[in-house]
Amino acid sequence: MAIIYAHLGKMDTAFEWLMKGVDQHDGMSSWLAADPAFDIFRSDPRFAPLVRKRGFEPMPLPKAQ
């Protein structure tokens, strides 16, 4: 749900869903740090704390070549 809301431009709602997933230890939240589907969130300052809360270190966005 978070990814869908993010692509619709509703980032606040998307982060509400991400936070729910992290708090409930949802299986997809295990992939926050590595899955490219979450790249849309990486530039937002709210994302890194969620990744750390799940026990991972955030990965930077890939640099354009």
C-alpha distance (Angstrom), angle and dihedral (degrees) to the residues before:
residue distance angle dihedral
M1 . . .
A2 3.79 . .
I3 3.79 93.2 .
I4 3.79 92.0 48.8
Y5 3.80 92.4 51.2
A6 3.80 90.8 46.4
H7 3.79 91.9 54.4
L8 3.79 88.8 49.0
G9 3.81 88.0 56.7
K10 3.81 93.9 -111.0
M11 3.78 97.2 126.1
D12 3.80 96.8 160.7
T13 3.80 90.7 56.1
A14 3.80 90.3 43.2
F15 3.79 90.5 55.3
E16 3.78 91.0 48.5
W17 3.82 87.6 58.2
L18 3.80 92.2 44.9
M19 3.80 90.7 51.8
K20 3.82 90.7 49.8
G21 3.78 90.1 51.2
V22 3.78 93.3 49.3
D23 3.81 93.2 45.3
Q24 3.81 91.3 49.7
H25 3.83 93.0 43.3
D26 3.79 90.1 -122.1
G27 3.81 112.5 -169.8
M28 3.80 93.4 -119.2
S29 3.79 90.6 56.4
S30 3.80 87.0 67.1
W31 3.79 87.0 70.2
L32 3.83 98.3 51.1
A33 3.79 93.3 106.2
A34 3.80 98.1 48.0
D35 3.81 114.2 20.9
P36 3.83 112.4 100.6
A37 3.81 88.3 -145.0
F38 3.82 86.3 76.5
D39 3.84 94.0 53.3
I40 3.80 89.3 101.7
F41 3.83 87.7 68.9
R42 3.82 100.7 44.4
S43 3.80 97.2 89.1
D44 3.81 92.2 52.4
P45 3.83 113.2 94.3
R46 3.82 90.4 -137.3
F47 3.80 92.5 64.8
A48 3.83 102.5 67.1
P49 3.83 94.4 56.3
L50 3.82 90.0 51.7
V51 3.79 91.4 51.4
R52 3.80 90.5 48.7
K53 3.81 90.8 47.4
R54 3.81 87.4 57.3
G55 3.81 88.6 53.0
F56 3.80 101.9 -102.6
E57 3.79 137.7 105.7
P58 3.80 115.6 -115.4
M59 3.78 117.4 -112.0
P60 3.80 118.5 -136.4
L61 3.77 120.8 -116.8
P62 3.80 112.3 -90.1
K63 3.79 112.6 -98.7
A64 3.80 117.3 -115.6
Q65 3.77 113.9 -114.2
